[in-house]
Amino acid sequence: MKKFEHVNAATLDEAVLALSAGKARIMAGGTDLLPSLKDEILPDYPETLINIKSVPGMAFIEEDAGMLRIGAATLLCDVALARIVRERYTALAEASSRVGHPHIREMGTLGGNICQLTRCWYFRVPANRFFCRRKGGDTCYALTGDGRYHSIFGGVAGCVAINPSDVAPALVALGAQIKTTRRVVEAESFFSAKGCASTVLDENEIVTEVRIPAPASGTKSAFIKYALRKSIDFPIVNCAAVIGPKEARICLNAVFNSPYRAAAAEEVILGKPIDEAIADAAGAAAVSAARPLKSNRYKVQIARTLVKRAILACG
C-alpha cells in the first residue's frame, strides 16, 4: 500500500474542506476503501484519508417527527440490532444483518455500505490492469469476458458491473432519503454509474444521515439474499419488498449498475391479497425486461424466485 496522510476530522466542515483540497477520500469503517487502496485498483491514488468517525454526532438511530433518522457513521451491527429498526423497518434490519460477516458489520457503517465501489473483477483487479469504461477506458471487459456475476438488465454507458450493496435495496424499497452536506437525495436517485464512483455524490460531498418515513399501518417489509457463502459473501442477487394497504415497492440489487426498482412486479401485487400465484406472477414480471449475458442467465431465475419469496414474506 502506498503512503497516505490520515486526518481525524473534528467537524464536517473540516472534512469537506480537506476533500475540496483534492486527492483525498472519506473513510469511516474502511472495509471497502482500504482493500481498494491495498490492491491499487483506482486510476488516482489518494494522498489523504479523512476519518469522519472522529466527528461528533455521526452515529445515531432515532425517530423524529414521523421519520427514522440514522447517522451515516452508525455501525451496521447497530442498525441490525436496533429494536425500532427490527420492528418497523424490518427489511433494513435484515439487510444490515446480512452484510459480510460479524467483524465487517462491527466495523462497516451504513453510509459506507451505500457508497462502496462496484463489484466487478475487471474493475477490482490489482494494479489497475484493466482500464475499463468505469475508469475512463473504452472497453467493458465483462461483455466479452467472464460476466457471470454482472448485470442482467444491460448497463449504463456500456458498463455491466453491478451495485453490491445489501442495504441499498432496502432503503430504496422503504422510500428513504440520503442527506448529505449539500442536499437531500431520494435513495432511488442516489446511486449512479458515473466513473469509478457508484453514487451521485460530488467530490467534496459527504453523506451525513439516512432518513426513512414511518411506514403506514399494516405495512410489512422483508429482505432476502442469495450468495454462494451465506455468512460472508457479496450477493449474487438480493431483494427487498415493502407491501402495505396502498403501496408496494420492490427493489432488486446486484442485477444492474444501481438498485433495480421492479415496477412491473409492483403493479401485479398492488391492492391484491398476497398468495402463491400472485407472488409468482410478480416474480415473472420483475424479470420480464431482463437481458442477461451468456454467462449469467442463471441470475434471472434467482431474481424471479427472490422477488416471489420476499413478497410472500410480507403476506
Secondary structure, 3 states (H helix, E strand, C coil): CCCCEEEECCCHHHHHHHHHCCCEEEECCCCCHHHHHHCCCCCCCCCEEEECCCCCCCCCEEEECCEEEEECCCEHHHHHHCHHHHHHCHHHHHHHHCCCCHHHHHHCEHHHHHHCCCECCCCCCHHHCCCEHHHCCCECHHHHCCCCCCCCECCECCECCECCCCHHHHHHHCCCEEEECCCEEEHHHHECCCCCCCECCCCCCCEEEEEEECCCCCCEEEEEEECCCCCCCCCCEEEEEEECCCCEEEEEECCCCCCEECHHHHHHHCCCCCCHHHHHHHHHHHCCCCECCCCCCHHHHHHHHHHHHHHHHHC
